[in-house]
């Protein structure tokens, strides 16, 4: 299951086959013999021979090409096994900064260079200022074929990302901040078990939003965080708040094989990311001073770098670092006990203040209200200029419209005509929301947009919600689901195929 072999039609260029590996969480055991647990770290080297006309790349600190198309890789820093990654295909590279280049199939390389030129170094420099030195040497990005199931995989030195990030207007470049933040949180300081995945993702979400605040300001960052909170709300509504997976410390039952125990991949959801972010924000709130908490994060990275740790290690260090908080007993404030955070499912007991985002959210909320009205106030609607709104403001607006859907008869058609920037967008985040709105309002005239979007990419986070929406919709929507899946199944990752089969009852 670890090694993905793509036929030419599953790539962007459609000319040559491609292969890549995806190690997280426990799949690298099917790629090489090793201790496939994040609690063990090691260095590695590899010799990879590929056919003429192909290039191999790995998550390694150094690599050289020898004669007869043999590549030698070395990772000189200890990493957990899940971060060992290999890709082979018709791929080329272009420099975009002093220590960064983009890799992609030849047909995508120009777009990738244009989108990321000069961008990465700025994010890296802010990360170093906040969290300490970047220890991995290079930070390269490999734009994967469209069937890649994730937004990004933070393989050290070489992040694998979805080509959905190539929006053509840099409107999604900040997504890479999340993967860059893993350079400190996850790759350098790692969760010792997958049951405490929030240590990787909660700290990374916090770090991502710290960098974003420095680069884009707090209004924009709070708006992005509000989008994250809405995803958490959606997830908890779908699963039920008291679902055992909605705890930060998840019990993963071991089995004698992948088939008997719980596969950590099946525990993957919004909780470790967004509830984890809320917990780290709560720890910052207890400190009450941003620069002091920034200094703590730097000390935390320095103390545990190249190690794998548990939540208890992290929280003990926090209380040692702030003895005055330890004395006050902040770990057992009623309702906010650290133990409750870790072991009780449900909505986070503390939510960070996102009010600086209000200046961007309020106009979006008001506009969504106008579109949900029985008779449209066209004058008021036309007075709002959405052409100046940035992606996350539009995303937030569409999330509100989706919540109010189905809208009164005819409103969605008018909205579609009025905002081609949204209904004809090439930006994947906007396309996802627009497709959801089309399905929730049963707008059959635009079903082709749903089909086109699902044909163009195979990212799990976009694909599954759309199949759920189609399957929960009308007869026509269900028919669209079946037709689209039978046409696109071969280009999807096997895990995504299986999840869709579950949704469509094809198991």
C-alpha positions in Angstrom: 0.0 0.0 0.0 3.0 2.3 0.5 4.3 2.4 -3.1 2.1 4.1 -5.6 2.6 3.1 -9.2 0.9 5.6 -11.6 0.1 4.8 -15.2 0.8 7.6 -17.6 -2.8 8.7 -17.6 -2.6 9.3 -13.8 0.1 12.0 -14.3 -0.1 15.6 -15.5 1.9 15.0 -18.6 0.2 11.7 -19.5 3.3 10.5 -21.3 5.3 8.4 -18.8 4.6 6.3 -15.7 5.5 7.7 -12.2 6.0 6.2 -8.8 6.1 7.7 -5.3 5.9 6.5 -1.7 3.8 7.7 1.1 5.0 6.6 4.5 2.8 8.3 7.0 1.5 6.7 9.2 2.6 3.1 9.1 3.1 2.3 5.5 6.9 2.4 5.1 7.0 -1.2 6.5 5.8 -2.3 3.1 8.7 -0.4 1.4 11.7 -1.5 3.4 12.4 -3.5 6.6 12.7 -1.2 9.6 11.2 0.0 12.9 8.1 1.6 11.5 7.2 3.6 14.5 7.7 7.4 15.1 9.4 6.6 18.4 12.6 5.4 16.6 14.8 7.8 14.6 17.7 7.0 12.3 19.7 8.3 9.4 19.5 6.6 6.1 21.2 6.2 2.7 19.9 4.8 -0.5 21.1 3.8 -4.0 18.3 4.1 -6.6 18.7 3.0 -10.2 16.0 4.2 -12.6 15.4 3.9 -16.4 16.7 6.4 -18.9 14.7 9.6 -19.0 13.6 9.3 -15.4 14.7 11.2 -12.3 14.7 10.0 -8.7 14.3 12.3 -5.7 14.3 11.5 -2.0 13.8 13.2 1.4 17.6 13.4 1.8 20.1 16.1 2.8 22.4 15.2 0.0 22.1 13.4 -3.4 24.2 12.9 -6.5 23.6 11.4 -9.9 26.1 8.8 -11.1 26.5 7.3 -14.5 23.9 4.9 -15.9 21.1 6.8 -14.1 21.9 5.7 -10.6 21.2 8.2 -7.8 22.9 8.1 -4.3 21.0 9.7 -1.4 22.0 10.4 2.2 19.9 11.8 5.1 22.5 12.9 7.7 20.0 13.8 10.4 18.0 11.2 12.4 14.4 11.0 11.3 11.4 8.7 12.0 10.8 6.1 9.3 7.6 7.7 8.0 9.6 10.6 6.6 11.6 8.5 4.3 10.2 9.1 0.8 11.1 8.4 -2.8 9.6 9.6 -6.1 10.6 8.7 -9.6 9.2 10.2 -12.8 9.7 12.5 -15.7 10.6 15.4 -13.3 12.7 18.6 -13.7 13.5 21.4 -11.3 13.9 25.2 -11.1 15.4 27.4 -8.4 13.0 29.7 -6.5 15.3 30.8 -3.7 18.8 30.5 -2.1 18.0 27.1 -0.6 14.8 26.1 -2.4 13.8 24.7 -5.8 10.5 23.4 -7.2 10.3 20.0 -8.8 7.5 19.0 -11.2 6.6 17.3 -14.4 7.9 19.4 -17.4 4.4 20.6 -18.2 4.0 22.1 -14.7 7.4 23.5 -14.0 6.9 27.0 -15.4 3.7 27.4 -13.4 5.4 26.1 -10.3 8.3 28.5 -10.7 6.1 31.5 -11.3 3.9 30.7 -8.3 6.7 30.1 -5.7 9.6 32.3 -6.9 10.9 34.2 -3.9 8.0 33.0 -1.7 9.6 30.2 0.3 12.6 32.0 1.6 10.4 34.6 3.3 8.4 32.0 5.1 11.6 30.1 6.1 13.3 33.2 7.4 10.3 34.1 9.6 10.2 30.4 10.9 13.8 30.6 11.8 13.3 33.9 13.6 10.4 32.4 15.7 11.5 28.8 16.2 15.3 28.6 15.8 17.6 27.4 13.0 16.3 25.5 10.0 18.4 22.3 10.3 17.6 20.5 7.1 19.7 22.4 4.6 17.4 22.7 1.6 13.7 23.2 1.4 12.5 21.9 -1.9 8.9 21.2 -3.1 7.8 18.4 -5.4 4.5 19.1 -7.2 2.9 15.7 -7.4 0.7 14.2 -10.1 -3.0 15.2 -9.7 -3.9 11.9 -8.1 -1.8 12.6 -5.0 -4.3 12.2 -2.1 -3.0 14.9 0.3 -2.5 18.6 0.4 1.1 18.1 1.4 3.5 15.6 3.0 6.3 17.2 4.9 9.1 14.9 3.9 12.3 16.6 5.1 14.2 18.6 2.5 11.5 17.8 -0.1 7.9 18.4 0.7 5.4 16.6 -1.6 2.4 18.8 -2.5 -0.8 18.6 -4.5 -0.7 20.5 -7.8 -4.0 22.1 -6.6 -1.7 24.7 -5.0 -0.9 26.1 -8.5 -3.8 28.5 -8.6 -2.0 30.8 -11.0 -2.3 33.9 -8.8 -0.4 32.9 -5.7 -3.7 32.8 -3.8 -2.8 29.4 -2.2 1.0 29.8 -1.6 0.4 30.2 2.1 -0.7 26.6 2.3 3.0 25.8 2.2 3.5 27.5 5.5 2.0 24.5 7.2 4.5 22.1 5.7 7.4 24.5 6.4 6.3 24.6 10.1 6.6 20.8 10.3 10.4 21.4 9.8 10.4 22.2 13.6 7.2 20.5 14.8 6.9 16.9 13.6 10.1 16.4 11.8 12.5 17.8 14.5 10.3 17.1 17.5 8.1 14.1 16.8 5.1 12.4 18.4 6.4 9.2 19.9 3.1 7.4 19.1 0.3 8.0 16.5 -2.1 8.2 19.4 -0.6 11.6 20.2 -0.6 12.9 16.6 -1.8 16.3 17.9 1.8 17.0 19.1 2.8 17.1 15.4 -0.3 18.8 14.1 -1.5 21.1 16.9 1.9 22.6 17.3 2.3 22.9 13.6 -1.0 24.7 13.2 0.0 27.1 15.9 3.4 27.7 14.3 1.8 28.1 10.8 -0.5 30.8 12.2 2.3 32.5 14.0 4.3 32.8 10.7 1.1 33.8 8.9 0.5 36.6 11.4 4.0 37.9 11.0 3.7 37.9 7.2 0.0 38.7 6.5 -1.2 40.3 9.8 -3.6 39.0 12.4 -6.9 39.9 10.6 -6.1 37.5 7.7 -4.7 34.8 10.0 -7.8 34.9 12.3 -10.0 34.5 9.2 -8.0 31.5 8.1 -8.3 30.1 11.7 -12.1 30.6 11.6 -12.2 28.5 8.4 -10.3 25.8 10.3 -12.7 26.1 13.2 -15.7 25.6 10.8 -14.1 22.4 9.5 -13.7 21.1 13.1 -17.4 22.0 13.8 -18.4 20.1 10.6 -16.3 17.1 11.6 -17.7 16.9 15.1 -21.2 17.3 13.8 -20.6 14.4 11.4 -19.1 12.1 13.9 -20.8 13.2 17.2 -18.8 15.2 19.7 -18.3 12.3 22.1 -16.8 10.1 19.5 -13.6 8.5 20.9 -11.6 9.9 17.9 -12.5 13.5 19.1 -9.9 13.3 21.9 -6.4 14.6 21.6 -5.0 11.3 23.0 -6.5 8.6 20.9 -6.3 5.0 21.9 -5.0 3.0 19.0 -5.5 -0.7 19.7 -2.4 -2.7 18.6 -3.0 -5.9 16.5 -0.8 -8.6 15.3 -1.0 -7.2 11.8 -2.3 -4.2 10.0 -5.6 -6.0 9.6 -6.3 -6.7 13.3 -5.4 -3.6 15.1 -6.6 -0.1 14.4 -4.8 1.5 11.4 -3.6 4.9 12.6 -4.6 6.2 9.1 -8.2 5.7 10.0 -7.9 8.0 13.0 -6.9 10.9 10.8 -9.3 13.9 11.1 -9.6 17.6 12.0 -9.3 17.0 15.8 -5.5 16.7 16.2 -5.1 19.8 13.9 -7.7 22.2 15.2 -8.4 21.0 18.7 -4.6 20.6 19.0 -4.3 24.2 17.9 -6.8 25.3 20.5 -4.8 23.5 23.3 -1.5 25.1 22.2 -3.3 28.5 22.0 -4.6 27.8 25.6 -1.0 27.2 26.8 -0.1 30.6 25.2 -3.1 32.2 26.8 -2.0 31.0 30.2 1.4 32.6 29.7 -0.3 35.8 28.6 2.6 37.3 26.7 3.3 36.4 23.0 7.0 37.0 23.1 7.4 34.8 26.2 5.5 32.0 24.6 7.5 32.4 21.4 10.7 32.0 23.5 9.2 28.9 25.1 8.5 27.3 21.7 12.2 27.9 20.7 13.3 26.3 24.0 11.0 23.4 23.4 12.4 22.7 19.9 15.9 23.0 21.3 15.2 20.7 24.2 13.6 17.9 22.2 15.2 18.2 18.7 15.8 14.9 17.0 13.8 13.2 19.7 10.3 11.6 19.8 8.2 12.7 22.8 4.9 12.1 24.5 2.3 14.8 25.5 3.5 14.3 29.1 7.1 15.2 28.1 5.9 18.3 26.4 3.6 19.5 29.2 6.1 18.7 32.0 8.6 20.8 30.1 6.1 23.6 29.8 5.4 23.6 33.6 9.2 23.5 34.3 9.8 26.4 31.9 7.1 28.5 33.6 7.5 27.6 37.3 5.1 30.4 38.3 2.3 28.7 36.3 3.2 25.3 37.8 2.9 26.9 41.3 -0.6 28.2 40.4 -1.6 24.7 39.4 -2.7 25.7 35.8 -2.7 22.0 34.8 -5.8 21.4 37.0 -8.0 24.5 36.6 -11.6 23.1 36.8 -12.9 22.6 33.2 -9.5 23.2 31.6 -7.5 20.4 33.2 -4.6 19.3 30.9 -6.0 15.8 31.5 -9.4 16.8 30.2 -7.9 18.4 27.1 -6.1 15.1 26.4 -8.6 12.5 27.4 -12.1 13.9 27.0 -13.7 13.9 23.5 -15.6 16.9 22.4 -15.4 20.6 21.6 -12.3 22.4 22.9 -12.9 23.9 26.3 -11.0 27.1 25.3 -11.2 28.8 21.9 -8.6 31.5 20.9 -10.0 34.9 20.2 -10.4 35.4 16.5 -12.0 38.8 16.7 -9.2 40.6 14.7 -10.7 38.6 11.7 -14.0 40.3 12.2 -13.1 43.2 9.8 -12.9 40.6 7.1 -15.6 38.2 8.3 -18.4 40.8 9.0 -18.8 41.9 5.4 -18.7 38.3 4.3 -21.4 37.4 6.9 -23.6 40.3 5.8 -23.3 39.4 2.1 -24.2 35.8 2.8 -27.3 37.1 4.7 -28.3 39.2 1.7 -28.1 36.1 -0.6 -30.2 34.0 1.7 -33.1 36.4 1.7 -36.4 35.5 0.0 -36.4 38.6 -2.1 -32.9 39.8 -3.1 -31.8 43.3 -2.3 -29.9 43.7 -5.5 -28.8 47.2 -4.7 -27.2 46.2 -1.4 -25.6 43.2 -3.0 -24.1 45.2 -5.9 -22.6 47.7 -3.4 -20.2 45.0 -2.1 -17.1 44.6 -4.3 -15.9 41.0 -3.9 -13.2 41.3 -6.6 -10.8 42.7 -4.0 -11.4 39.9 -1.5 -8.6 37.4 -0.9 -9.1 33.7 -1.1 -9.9 33.0 2.5 -12.4 35.8 2.7 -14.2 34.3 -0.3 -13.9 30.8 1.3 -15.5 32.2 4.5 -18.3 33.8 2.5 -19.0 30.5 0.6 -18.9 28.5 3.9 -21.7 30.9 5.2 -23.7 30.5 2.0 -23.3 26.7 2.3 -24.6 26.8 5.9 -27.7 28.7 4.7 -28.3 26.4 1.8 -30.6 25.4 0.1 -31.2 29.1 -0.7 -34.6 30.4 -1.9 -35.5 29.5 -5.5 -33.3 31.1 -8.2 -30.8 32.7 -5.8 -27.9 30.4 -6.5 -28.2 30.8 -10.3 -28.0 34.6 -9.8 -25.1 34.3 -7.5 -23.3 32.2 -10.0 -23.9 34.8 -12.8 -22.9 37.7 -10.6 -19.6 36.3 -9.3 -17.8 34.5 -12.2 -14.6 34.9 -10.0 -16.2 32.3 -7.7 -18.4 30.1 -10.0 -15.7 29.8 -12.7 -12.7 29.8 -10.3 -9.6 27.7 -10.9 -8.6 27.9 -7.2 -9.3 24.5 -5.7 -10.5 25.8 -2.3 -13.1 27.9 -4.1 -14.0 25.1 -6.5 -14.6 22.7 -3.6 -17.0 25.2 -1.9 -18.8 26.1 -5.1 -19.3 22.4 -5.9 -20.7 21.8 -2.4 -23.1 24.7 -2.9 -24.2 23.4 -6.3 -25.0 20.0 -4.7 -26.7 21.4 -1.6 -29.0 23.5 -3.8 -29.4 20.7 -6.4 -28.3 23.0 -9.2 -28.2 20.4 -11.9 -27.2 23.0 -14.6 -23.8 23.2 -12.9 -23.2 19.5 -12.1 -20.6 19.4 -14.8 -18.4 21.6 -12.5 -18.5 18.9 -9.9 -17.6 16.3 -12.4 -14.7 18.4 -13.9 -13.3 19.1 -10.4 -13.3 15.4 -9.5 -11.7 14.5 -12.8 -9.0 17.1 -12.3 -7.6 16.0 -8.9 -7.8 13.2 -6.4 -7.1 15.1 -3.1 -8.8 13.3 -0.2 -9.9 16.5 1.5 -11.8 17.6 -1.7 -12.9 14.3 -3.0 -14.6 12.7 0.0 -16.8 15.7 1.0 -18.1 15.9 -2.5 -19.0 12.2 -2.7 -20.7 12.5 0.7 -22.7 15.5 -0.6 -23.7 13.6 -3.8 -24.7 10.5 -2.0 -26.8 12.4 0.5 -28.5 14.3 -2.4 -31.1 13.7 -5.1 -31.3 10.7 -7.4 -29.5 12.8 -10.1 -26.7 13.6 -7.6 -26.3 9.9 -6.7 -26.2 9.0 -10.4 -23.5 11.6 -10.9 -21.5 10.1 -8.0 -21.6 6.6 -9.5 -20.8 7.8 -13.0 -17.9 10.0 -11.8 -16.4 7.4 -9.6 -16.4 4.7 -12.3 -14.7 7.1 -14.6 -12.1 8.4 -12.1 -11.4 5.4 -9.8 -8.3 4.3 -11.7 -6.7 7.7 -11.2 -7.3 7.8 -7.4 -5.0 6.7 -4.6 -6.1 3.2 -3.3 -7.0 4.6 0.1 -9.2 7.3 -1.4 -10.8 4.6 -3.7 -11.7 2.6 -0.6 -13.1 5.6 1.3 -15.3 6.5 -1.7 -16.5 2.9 -2.0 -17.5 3.0 1.6 -19.5 6.2 1.0 -21.2 4.8 -2.1 -22.0 1.4 -0.4 -19.8 -0.5 -2.9 -17.9 -2.5 -0.2 
